[in-house]
Amino acid sequence: MPSTELLVAFFLTTAIFAYIPGPAMLYAAAQTMARGRWSGLTAALGIHLGGYVHVLAAATGLSVLFHAVPPLYVAVKLVGALYLIWLGISLFRAKIQGNGTLPVIERKSARRAFFESITVEVLNPKTAIFFMAFLPQFIDASATFPVWLQFVVLGTIVNLMFSSADIVCVFLAGAMIARLRRSGRAQRLMQRAGGAVLVGLGVHVALQKN
């Protein structure tokens, strides 16, 4: 395994990156605002599981394709951006029932958020680029464990730490809106705010140059 000094630097750097607000945190917060805390948590779980796709891709070198074939990177980025925009518009169009509750029951909403978040994370090429650019800085080619295994171990740690930040964001968003849940008007505002965040994320991803 890498040296102790290298591991300390790895943990500190990962913690800094993890708790800087980013797309995954905003996505989880948007799901919480629109569908409730449980949907936000399941969205965070979906993002976490989707992250392992990028961990395995980095371990096997597949992420190099995004560097070698720029059009592939652009295509995946645009598909992911359009998917985020579509999710945001779907939230805007969803109707509120007469009793002031969202039209989809909590369990169904959470399940939907779970599968949507996996798709969002898998379609995020910047995550793949991050793993491919960040993890090699802490790989020790002379260590006992093979390089691919070091990628998997370190990538798993990164994924767990980033997910912890997403969960913190969900609870903060949940606490902020807990007092507003009884108001149908407040729910509509939260739903629209969540949709606006998703659309904004999609536009931001689409317009990013790299």
MARDREN-763083 format. One record per residue (C-alpha): residue number from 0; y, z, x. Coordinates in pm, whole numbers, plus 50000, padded with zeros to 5 digits. Layout:
REM residues N
+-----+-------+-------+-------+
!   n !     v !     w !     u !
+-----+-------+-------+-------+
! NUM !     Y !     Z !     X !
...
+-----+-------+-------+-------+
END
This chain:
REM residues 210
+-----+-------+-------+-------+
!   n !     v !     w !     u !
+-----+-------+-------+-------+
!   0 ! 50000 ! 50000 ! 50000 !
!   1 ! 50365 ! 49964 ! 50107 !
!   2 ! 50519 ! 50243 ! 50314 !
!   3 ! 50671 ! 50554 ! 50153 !
!   4 ! 51023 ! 50441 ! 50240 !
!   5 ! 50961 ! 50105 ! 50074 !
!   6 ! 50819 ! 50270 ! 49762 !
!   7 ! 51117 ! 50507 ! 49732 !
!   8 ! 51355 ! 50212 ! 49755 !
!   9 ! 51142 ! 50029 ! 49497 !
!  10 ! 51155 ! 50315 ! 49243 !
!  11 ! 51529 ! 50370 ! 49286 !
!  12 ! 51612 ! 50000 ! 49256 !
!  13 ! 51383 ! 49957 ! 48956 !
!  14 ! 51540 ! 50254 ! 48776 !
!  15 ! 51888 ! 50109 ! 48829 !
!  16 ! 51785 ! 49769 ! 48695 !
!  17 ! 51590 ! 49921 ! 48404 !
!  18 ! 51875 ! 50130 ! 48264 !
!  19 ! 52146 ! 49868 ! 48293 !
!  20 ! 52186 ! 49732 ! 47937 !
!  21 ! 52016 ! 49395 ! 47910 !
!  22 ! 51870 ! 49150 ! 47655 !
!  23 ! 51550 ! 49350 ! 47594 !
!  24 ! 51743 ! 49670 ! 47518 !
!  25 ! 51981 ! 49485 ! 47288 !
!  26 ! 51690 ! 49314 ! 47113 !
!  27 ! 51512 ! 49646 ! 47051 !
!  28 ! 51839 ! 49799 ! 46928 !
!  29 ! 51895 ! 49503 ! 46694 !
!  30 ! 51550 ! 49546 ! 46543 !
!  31 ! 51620 ! 49917 ! 46496 !
!  32 ! 51950 ! 49847 ! 46324 !
!  33 ! 51801 ! 49586 ! 46093 !
!  34 ! 51458 ! 49731 ! 46014 !
!  35 ! 51451 ! 50094 ! 46123 !
!  36 ! 51334 ! 50304 ! 46417 !
!  37 ! 50963 ! 50228 ! 46375 !
!  38 ! 51030 ! 49853 ! 46392 !
!  39 ! 51244 ! 49912 ! 46701 !
!  40 ! 50961 ! 50101 ! 46870 !
!  41 ! 50705 ! 49834 ! 46787 !
!  42 ! 50949 ! 49571 ! 46914 !
!  43 ! 50974 ! 49765 ! 47242 !
!  44 ! 50593 ! 49768 ! 47257 !
!  45 ! 50582 ! 49394 ! 47200 !
!  46 ! 50836 ! 49336 ! 47477 !
!  47 ! 50626 ! 49557 ! 47704 !
!  48 ! 50306 ! 49363 ! 47636 !
!  49 ! 50487 ! 49032 ! 47674 !
!  50 ! 50610 ! 49150 ! 48012 !
!  51 ! 50253 ! 49159 ! 48143 !
!  52 ! 50237 ! 48782 ! 48099 !
!  53 ! 50513 ! 48756 ! 48359 !
!  54 ! 50347 ! 49016 ! 48582 !
!  55 ! 50027 ! 48812 ! 48590 !
!  56 ! 50225 ! 48492 ! 48638 !
!  57 ! 50400 ! 48642 ! 48940 !
!  58 ! 50069 ! 48769 ! 49078 !
!  59 ! 49914 ! 48424 ! 49055 !
!  60 ! 50223 ! 48239 ! 49171 !
!  61 ! 50281 ! 48055 ! 48843 !
!  62 ! 50648 ! 48157 ! 48838 !
!  63 ! 50702 ! 47925 ! 49134 !
!  64 ! 50678 ! 47640 ! 48883 !
!  65 ! 51017 ! 47737 ! 48740 !
!  66 ! 51169 ! 47690 ! 49086 !
!  67 ! 50975 ! 47371 ! 49160 !
!  68 ! 51034 ! 47210 ! 48820 !
!  69 ! 51388 ! 47295 ! 48698 !
!  70 ! 51352 ! 47097 ! 48371 !
!  71 ! 51059 ! 47323 ! 48277 !
!  72 ! 51277 ! 47630 ! 48324 !
!  73 ! 51554 ! 47479 ! 48111 !
!  74 ! 51310 ! 47377 ! 47838 !
!  75 ! 51152 ! 47723 ! 47810 !
!  76 ! 51495 ! 47888 ! 47820 !
!  77 ! 51626 ! 47674 ! 47535 !
!  78 ! 51316 ! 47731 ! 47323 !
!  79 ! 51355 ! 48107 ! 47371 !
!  80 ! 51728 ! 48088 ! 47290 !
!  81 ! 51667 ! 47890 ! 46970 !
!  82 ! 51397 ! 48138 ! 46867 !
!  83 ! 51640 ! 48430 ! 46907 !
!  84 ! 51905 ! 48247 ! 46704 !
!  85 ! 51649 ! 48171 ! 46433 !
!  86 ! 51549 ! 48539 ! 46416 !
!  87 ! 51914 ! 48640 ! 46386 !
!  88 ! 51980 ! 48391 ! 46106 !
!  89 ! 51665 ! 48515 ! 45928 !
!  90 ! 51808 ! 48867 ! 45926 !
!  91 ! 52136 ! 48740 ! 45782 !
!  92 ! 51948 ! 48562 ! 45502 !
!  93 ! 51715 ! 48852 ! 45415 !
!  94 ! 51801 ! 49010 ! 45080 !
!  95 ! 51845 ! 49377 ! 44995 !
!  96 ! 51648 ! 49508 ! 44698 !
!  97 ! 51821 ! 49677 ! 44407 !
!  98 ! 51733 ! 50028 ! 44528 !
!  99 ! 51915 ! 49970 ! 44856 !
! 100 ! 51608 ! 49929 ! 45076 !
! 101 ! 51518 ! 49632 ! 45288 !
! 102 ! 51289 ! 49385 ! 45108 !
! 103 ! 51006 ! 49419 ! 45358 !
! 104 ! 50812 ! 49746 ! 45361 !
! 105 ! 50829 ! 49944 ! 45684 !
! 106 ! 50477 ! 49866 ! 45802 !
! 107 ! 50516 ! 49492 ! 45751 !
! 108 ! 50859 ! 49496 ! 45920 !
! 109 ! 50717 ! 49677 ! 46222 !
! 110 ! 50427 ! 49433 ! 46250 !
! 111 ! 50664 ! 49139 ! 46228 !
! 112 ! 50897 ! 49287 ! 46491 !
! 113 ! 50596 ! 49343 ! 46718 !
! 114 ! 50480 ! 48981 ! 46719 !
! 115 ! 50832 ! 48842 ! 46732 !
! 116 ! 50916 ! 49055 ! 47036 !
! 117 ! 50606 ! 48938 ! 47224 !
! 118 ! 50714 ! 48578 ! 47166 !
! 119 ! 51071 ! 48651 ! 47272 !
! 120 ! 50960 ! 48810 ! 47599 !
! 121 ! 50702 ! 48543 ! 47684 !
! 122 ! 50964 ! 48272 ! 47625 !
! 123 ! 51211 ! 48441 ! 47860 !
! 124 ! 51189 ! 48252 ! 48193 !
! 125 ! 51446 ! 48482 ! 48353 !
! 126 ! 51192 ! 48763 ! 48338 !
! 127 ! 50948 ! 48547 ! 48532 !
! 128 ! 51217 ! 48463 ! 48788 !
! 129 ! 51309 ! 48832 ! 48817 !
! 130 ! 50953 ! 48936 ! 48895 !
! 131 ! 50912 ! 48652 ! 49143 !
! 132 ! 51242 ! 48733 ! 49320 !
! 133 ! 51231 ! 49114 ! 49301 !
! 134 ! 50871 ! 49213 ! 49366 !
! 135 ! 50824 ! 49022 ! 49696 !
! 136 ! 51095 ! 49242 ! 49849 !
! 137 ! 50852 ! 49535 ! 49825 !
! 138 ! 50524 ! 49361 ! 49909 !
! 139 ! 50360 ! 49454 ! 50238 !
! 140 ! 50145 ! 49163 ! 50357 !
! 141 ! 49981 ! 49387 ! 50617 !
! 142 ! 49880 ! 49656 ! 50367 !
! 143 ! 49517 ! 49733 ! 50280 !
! 144 ! 49547 ! 49607 ! 49922 !
! 145 ! 49573 ! 49228 ! 49873 !
! 146 ! 49910 ! 49080 ! 49786 !
! 147 ! 49809 ! 48986 ! 49430 !
! 148 ! 49703 ! 49344 ! 49357 !
! 149 ! 50032 ! 49477 ! 49491 !
! 150 ! 50210 ! 49237 ! 49255 !
! 151 ! 50009 ! 49371 ! 48961 !
! 152 ! 50063 ! 49739 ! 49049 !
! 153 ! 50433 ! 49709 ! 49122 !
! 154 ! 50487 ! 49475 ! 48827 !
! 155 ! 50320 ! 49725 ! 48594 !
! 156 ! 50548 ! 50002 ! 48720 !
! 157 ! 50854 ! 49781 ! 48663 !
! 158 ! 50735 ! 49695 ! 48314 !
! 159 ! 50676 ! 50060 ! 48224 !
! 160 ! 51015 ! 50167 ! 48353 !
! 161 ! 51197 ! 49889 ! 48169 !
! 162 ! 51009 ! 49981 ! 47851 !
! 163 ! 51116 ! 50344 ! 47887 !
! 164 ! 51477 ! 50223 ! 47883 !
! 165 ! 51407 ! 50014 ! 47571 !
! 166 ! 51260 ! 50320 ! 47395 !
! 167 ! 51563 ! 50533 ! 47485 !
! 168 ! 51784 ! 50260 ! 47340 !
! 169 ! 51580 ! 50255 ! 47018 !
! 170 ! 51614 ! 50631 ! 46970 !
! 171 ! 51987 ! 50620 ! 47037 !
! 172 ! 52031 ! 50340 ! 46786 !
! 173 ! 51807 ! 50522 ! 46538 !
! 174 ! 52003 ! 50845 ! 46570 !
! 175 ! 52330 ! 50660 ! 46522 !
! 176 ! 52224 ! 50496 ! 46196 !
! 177 ! 52004 ! 50775 ! 46054 !
! 178 ! 52286 ! 50909 ! 45836 !
! 179 ! 52360 ! 50565 ! 45694 !
! 180 ! 52010 ! 50478 ! 45573 !
! 181 ! 52072 ! 50596 ! 45215 !
! 182 ! 52356 ! 50354 ! 45160 !
! 183 ! 52264 ! 50001 ! 45052 !
! 184 ! 52598 ! 49871 ! 45180 !
! 185 ! 52545 ! 50041 ! 45515 !
! 186 ! 52197 ! 49888 ! 45540 !
! 187 ! 52343 ! 49545 ! 45476 !
! 188 ! 52602 ! 49602 ! 45750 !
! 189 ! 52332 ! 49718 ! 45992 !
! 190 ! 52116 ! 49420 ! 45900 !
! 191 ! 52404 ! 49180 ! 45967 !
! 192 ! 52490 ! 49360 ! 46291 !
! 193 ! 52130 ! 49324 ! 46408 !
! 194 ! 52135 ! 48954 ! 46317 !
! 195 ! 52464 ! 48907 ! 46502 !
! 196 ! 52319 ! 49067 ! 46816 !
! 197 ! 52015 ! 48836 ! 46809 !
! 198 ! 52226 ! 48524 ! 46752 !
! 199 ! 52461 ! 48634 ! 47029 !
! 200 ! 52170 ! 48687 ! 47266 !
! 201 ! 52034 ! 48342 ! 47184 !
! 202 ! 52370 ! 48176 ! 47250 !
! 203 ! 52411 ! 48374 ! 47574 !
! 204 ! 52067 ! 48270 ! 47698 !
! 205 ! 52128 ! 47905 ! 47607 !
! 206 ! 52463 ! 47891 ! 47787 !
! 207 ! 52348 ! 48065 ! 48106 !
! 208 ! 52346 ! 47827 ! 48399 !
! 209 ! 52048 ! 47993 ! 48575 !
+-----+-------+-------+-------+
END
